[in-house]
Amino acid sequence: EPEPEPAGRREQLSVKKLRVVLFALCSNTEQAAEHFRNPPRRIKRWLRRFQACQEETLEGKYLSLEAEEKLAEWVLTQREQQLPVNEETLFQKATKIGRSLDGGFKISYEWAVRFMLRHHLSAQARRAVAQPLPKGVEGSAGSFIEFVQRQIHTQDLPLAMIAAVDELSLFLDVEVLGSDDRKENALQTVGTGEPWCDVVLAILADGSVLPALVLYRGRVRAPASVPESILLEAKEGGYSDDEVMELWASRVWHKHAACQSGKGMLVLDCHRTHLSEEVLAVLSSSSTLPAVVPAGCSSKIQPLDVCIKRTVKNFLHKKWKEQAREMADSTCDSDILLQLVLCWLAEALEVIGDSPELVQQSFLVASVLPGPDGTANSPRRNGDMQEELIASLEEQLKLGEGRAEAAEPQEESADPEILQQLFEGESETESFYGFEDADLELTEI
């Protein structure tokens, strides 16, 4: 029997534990708990323990500060496009950047976890707006905010004509959907292939929510009953990025702007929103100026990224998981799933629509709108507000993580749980690039 750990002792985490912590930082604690079959509480404790002994320096040559900034920028840009950030993609990109900028360096799980924490890159960060962006994009974010606020002020734009729009792609693994035991993993919000459907969300600075546009890749066999807050478009083969934006501009924005007076502004990201001539024509016909968020900056200055998009994503995940467990033995096809997603999305939109203050504050926290007295909030105040907004929306959607997680004690305790044999039944004995875990403490690249 191993000795119980003294409460005050700060031990370095083993490679196996660091792998789990890295997984949790790249996705979230719940997914890490499922993947490695470990209780979420234990993973959070490991993370706290790691943070407590982070001051100790790593020996050897790791990525330079400049290279780390580049890597941090890459992580943010991947996430904006819903592309995977995980152990494999992170190490591959780090290797590539390290070779080009530093000519070679050491790589380890300890370095990777430190990197994610040092640059505030946890996927579950609830105060992202308070954190500095990587140096390469910090300036672009500042210029964007300055431009947007100046336009709002000089053009005297009405709040009902200042909008933020963004896409949420849903990916479907049809094979997994047809299985009995793994259904809950069929629907994902990270992927590299063609999305199963795209949801275009849009909110206004006056606190209202525009109808969501859902673009479905395929033919809807049974006529879907579509809730009022949603517009559905379906086509075999799906839609190009240009078509998505053109449909949204004509079906949602044009209709909204026709009932308003004055000029408008549309905050949107730069990745998939190619502003085609058709889109620009619709925007200019309603005197709307596109304000394109620079790559890598959305977590801080896109109002939908403050709280709404992530919470809707988590809500859809939670609803599908519950549903998948109920349907374990019955069949579920793409049409049935679409109908479910439309209902859940409408449920979330109704809650958001009933919270105009939350919507309006998303614009304030993202610094798109100046504060009521014309001055900007401090980053710390914005961070506090973001945390409150996320907790409030999670509570209304009964996601039940927000407050409980925040209330967890921060100190390490000598918990007998630590003594249990860790990683029983972990499926992968091999690790990154086929090395054994023991070899990975320090691998020379």
Secondary structure in CASP SS format (residue, H / E / C, confidence):
PFRMAT SS
TARGET T0000
AUTHOR 0000-0000-0000
METHOD secondary structure of the structure
MODEL  1
E C 1.00
P C 1.00
E C 1.00
P C 1.00
E C 1.00
P C 1.00
A C 1.00
G C 1.00
R C 1.00
R C 1.00
E C 1.00
Q C 1.00
L C 1.00
S C 1.00
V H 1.00
K H 1.00
K H 1.00
L H 1.00
R H 1.00
V H 1.00
V H 1.00
L H 1.00
F H 1.00
A H 1.00
L H 1.00
C H 1.00
S C 1.00
N C 1.00
T H 1.00
E H 1.00
Q H 1.00
A H 1.00
A H 1.00
E H 1.00
H H 1.00
F H 1.00
R C 1.00
N C 1.00
P C 1.00
P H 1.00
R H 1.00
R H 1.00
I H 1.00
K H 1.00
R H 1.00
W H 1.00
L H 1.00
R H 1.00
R H 1.00
F H 1.00
Q H 1.00
A H 1.00
C C 1.00
Q C 1.00
E C 1.00
E C 1.00
T C 1.00
L C 1.00
E C 1.00
G C 1.00
K C 1.00
Y C 1.00
L C 1.00
S C 1.00
L H 1.00
E H 1.00
A H 1.00
E H 1.00
E H 1.00
K H 1.00
L H 1.00
A H 1.00
E H 1.00
W H 1.00
V H 1.00
L H 1.00
T H 1.00
Q H 1.00
R H 1.00
E H 1.00
Q C 1.00
Q C 1.00
L C 1.00
P C 1.00
V C 1.00
N C 1.00
E H 1.00
E H 1.00
T H 1.00
L H 1.00
F H 1.00
Q H 1.00
K H 1.00
A H 1.00
T H 1.00
K H 1.00
I H 1.00
G H 1.00
R H 1.00
S H 1.00
L H 1.00
D H 1.00
G C 1.00
G C 1.00
F C 1.00
K E 1.00
I E 1.00
S C 1.00
Y H 1.00
E H 1.00
W H 1.00
A H 1.00
V H 1.00
R H 1.00
F H 1.00
M H 1.00
L H 1.00
R H 1.00
H C 1.00
H C 1.00
L C 1.00
S C 1.00
A C 1.00
Q C 1.00
A C 1.00
R C 1.00
R C 1.00
A H 1.00
V H 1.00
A H 1.00
Q C 1.00
P C 1.00
L C 1.00
P C 1.00
K H 1.00
G H 1.00
V H 1.00
E H 1.00
G H 1.00
S H 1.00
A H 1.00
G H 1.00
S H 1.00
F H 1.00
I H 1.00
E H 1.00
F H 1.00
V H 1.00
Q H 1.00
R H 1.00
Q H 1.00
I H 1.00
H H 1.00
T H 1.00
Q C 1.00
D C 1.00
L C 1.00
P C 1.00
L H 1.00
A H 1.00
M H 1.00
I E 1.00
A E 1.00
A E 1.00
V E 1.00
D E 1.00
E E 1.00
L E 1.00
S E 1.00
L E 1.00
F E 1.00
L E 1.00
D C 1.00
V H 1.00
E H 1.00
V H 1.00
L H 1.00
G C 1.00
S C 1.00
D C 1.00
D C 1.00
R C 1.00
K H 1.00
E H 1.00
N H 1.00
A C 1.00
L E 1.00
Q E 1.00
T C 1.00
V C 1.00
G C 1.00
T C 1.00
G C 1.00
E C 1.00
P C 1.00
W C 1.00
C E 1.00
D E 1.00
V E 1.00
V E 1.00
L E 1.00
A E 1.00
I E 1.00
L E 1.00
A C 1.00
D C 1.00
G C 1.00
S C 1.00
V E 1.00
L C 1.00
P C 1.00
A E 1.00
L E 1.00
V E 1.00
L E 1.00
Y E 1.00
R E 1.00
G C 1.00
R C 1.00
V C 1.00
R C 1.00
A C 1.00
P C 1.00
A C 1.00
S C 1.00
V C 1.00
P C 1.00
E C 1.00
S C 1.00
I E 1.00
L E 1.00
L E 1.00
E E 1.00
A E 1.00
K E 1.00
E C 1.00
G C 1.00
G C 1.00
Y C 1.00
S C 1.00
D H 1.00
D H 1.00
E H 1.00
V H 1.00
M H 1.00
E H 1.00
L H 1.00
W H 1.00
A H 1.00
S H 1.00
R H 1.00
V H 1.00
W H 1.00
H H 1.00
K H 1.00
H H 1.00
A H 1.00
A H 1.00
C C 1.00
Q C 1.00
S C 1.00
G C 1.00
K C 1.00
G E 1.00
M E 1.00
L E 1.00
V E 1.00
L E 1.00
D E 1.00
C C 1.00
H C 1.00
R C 1.00
T C 1.00
H C 1.00
L C 1.00
S C 1.00
E H 1.00
E H 1.00
V H 1.00
L H 1.00
A H 1.00
V H 1.00
L H 1.00
S H 1.00
S H 1.00
S C 1.00
S C 1.00
T E 1.00
L E 1.00
P E 1.00
A E 1.00
V E 1.00
V E 1.00
P C 1.00
A C 1.00
G C 1.00
C C 1.00
S H 1.00
S H 1.00
K H 1.00
I H 1.00
Q C 1.00
P H 1.00
L H 1.00
D H 1.00
V H 1.00
C C 1.00
I H 1.00
K H 1.00
R H 1.00
T H 1.00
V H 1.00
K H 1.00
N H 1.00
F H 1.00
L H 1.00
H H 1.00
K H 1.00
K H 1.00
W H 1.00
K H 1.00
E H 1.00
Q H 1.00
A H 1.00
R H 1.00
E H 1.00
M C 1.00
A C 1.00
D C 1.00
S C 1.00
T C 1.00
C C 1.00
D C 1.00
S H 1.00
D H 1.00
I H 1.00
L H 1.00
L H 1.00
Q H 1.00
L H 1.00
V H 1.00
L H 1.00
C H 1.00
W H 1.00
L H 1.00
A H 1.00
E H 1.00
A H 1.00
L H 1.00
E H 1.00
V H 1.00
I H 1.00
G H 1.00
D C 1.00
S C 1.00
P H 1.00
E H 1.00
L H 1.00
V H 1.00
Q H 1.00
Q H 1.00
S H 1.00
F H 1.00
L H 1.00
V H 1.00
A C 1.00
S C 1.00
V C 1.00
L C 1.00
P C 1.00
G C 1.00
P C 1.00
D C 1.00
G C 1.00
T C 1.00
A C 1.00
N C 1.00
S C 1.00
P H 1.00
R H 1.00
R H 1.00
N H 1.00
G H 1.00
D H 1.00
M H 1.00
Q H 1.00
E H 1.00
E H 1.00
L H 1.00
I H 1.00
A H 1.00
S H 1.00
L H 1.00
E H 1.00
E H 1.00
Q H 1.00
L C 1.00
K C 1.00
L C 1.00
G C 1.00
E C 1.00
G H 1.00
R H 1.00
A H 1.00
E H 1.00
A H 1.00
A C 1.00
E C 1.00
P C 1.00
Q C 1.00
E C 1.00
E C 1.00
S C 1.00
A C 1.00
D C 1.00
P H 1.00
E H 1.00
I H 1.00
L H 1.00
Q C 1.00
Q C 1.00
L C 1.00
F C 1.00
E C 1.00
G C 1.00
E C 1.00
S C 1.00
E C 1.00
T C 1.00
E E 1.00
S C 1.00
F H 1.00
Y H 1.00
G H 1.00
F C 1.00
E E 1.00
D H 1.00
A H 1.00
D H 1.00
L H 1.00
E H 1.00
L C 1.00
T E 1.00
E E 1.00
I C 1.00
END
